[in-house]
Amino acid sequence: MSTVNTSHFEITTFFLVGMPGLEYAHIWISIPICSMYLIAILGNCAILSIIKTEPSLHMPMYYFLSMLAMSDLGLSLSSLPTMLRIFLLNAPEISANACFAQEFFIHGFTVLESSVLLIMSFDRFLAIHNPLRYSSILTTVRVAQIGMVLSFRSILLVLPFPFTLRSLRYCNKSQLSHSYCLHQDVMKLACSDNRIDVIYGFFGALCVMVDFMLIAVSYILILKTVLGIASQKEQLKALNTCVSHVCAVIIFYLPIINLAIVHRFARHVSPLTNVLMANVLLLVPPLMNPIVYCVKTRQIRVRIGAKLCQRQINSHIS
């Protein structure tokens, strides 16, 4: 990192990493990575398009699913530029301001996805516990208000990150340990006091883990409600409505927890393992969520099948 003079350090450039030890194969590694991004973007766009165009899907559950798809799209598009530069162009450098902007969007959409998964768990609890009042409680207006609150929460929670990082001084270290910028990764490079970043970063991580704990509480209440249903068939039917959401929760939180454990306890883990786990964190949830919801949600599966059949018929006619 370059300096302007002896008394003032100017932030100029950080360097990201691809696959440590596999730099010679980056062009080949880019093929599955680009494929995953393409499938994730197309899949989430398809979910949004179907929910928008099908009146029968204009229900709270699917509105929340569209919010999840938008947060997945945001995660994919936030990390896409640096991943393509590293693996396709072998250009790992990123300007400091671009790095701060990227970590703002990545953390922002991560918090948004965590918030959406939380509200989706409350949605499932309400639908199972009080189905008769479900539609009157979760009106379209109220769902829109919830979406706005979740968006503002995500923005306000991560808004300080780029400013606190910008206020730090960076002396000699410029090598980051991931293929994209993360707050906890950048702040370690600072040679000035970064205690504020450490404390606020811990607070941000704590908010995400509180979401996870509240989701767990929601499912304890759901299980309690389901066990109170007399018919075993109705019990299974109620639980089946939660399968897609449970899969989305596992897909999202498991990589976060694993990466946090590695950062905290496994200090001597190989750089390649560290990078792979970090890439899984941003690549897998946007890729898998549309697949899970298409496979497990009959209404979406039927609509996608109908769209594909209609296109085939139109192509034969033309």
FENBEL-V788016 format. One record per run of one state. SS is the DSSP state (H for helix, E for strand, - for the rest). FROM is the first residue (numbers start at 0). LEN is the number of residues. If there is no record, write none. Layout:
{{SS FROM LEN} {SS FROM LEN}}
//
This chain:
{{- 0 12} {E 12 3} {- 15 7} {H 22 31} {- 53 1} {H 54 3} {- 57 2} {H 59 30} {- 89 3} {E 92 3} {H 95 34} {- 129 4} {H 133 4} {- 137 2} {H 139 27} {- 166 3} {E 169 1} {- 170 4} {E 174 1} {- 175 7} {H 182 5} {- 187 2} {E 189 1} {- 190 4} {H 194 33} {- 227 4} {H 231 9} {- 240 2} {H 242 22} {- 264 6} {H 270 26} {- 296 1} {H 297 20} {- 317 1}}
//
